[in-house]
Amino acid sequence: MQASMIDLAQRIADDMVFLHQRLGDDVSDGLGISISYLAEQFTLLAAAYRAPVKMEKQP
């Protein structure tokens, strides 16, 4: 479950970055929220899920 959440959050972050690169800030303005901000938040979410997994693997 943990690995799938990490993968999902990272895929969403990657997709958001791709959308921002392709569509630019005009779409963010139209949506009322920054796509780059969303990408950053999903990257942080993936990192938060990754941290406990790394701690469990350490002796």
Secondary structure, DSSP 8 states (H G I E B T S, - for coil): -HHHHHHHHHHHHHHHHHHHHHH-HHHHHHHTS-HHHHHHHHHHHHHHHHHHHHHHH--
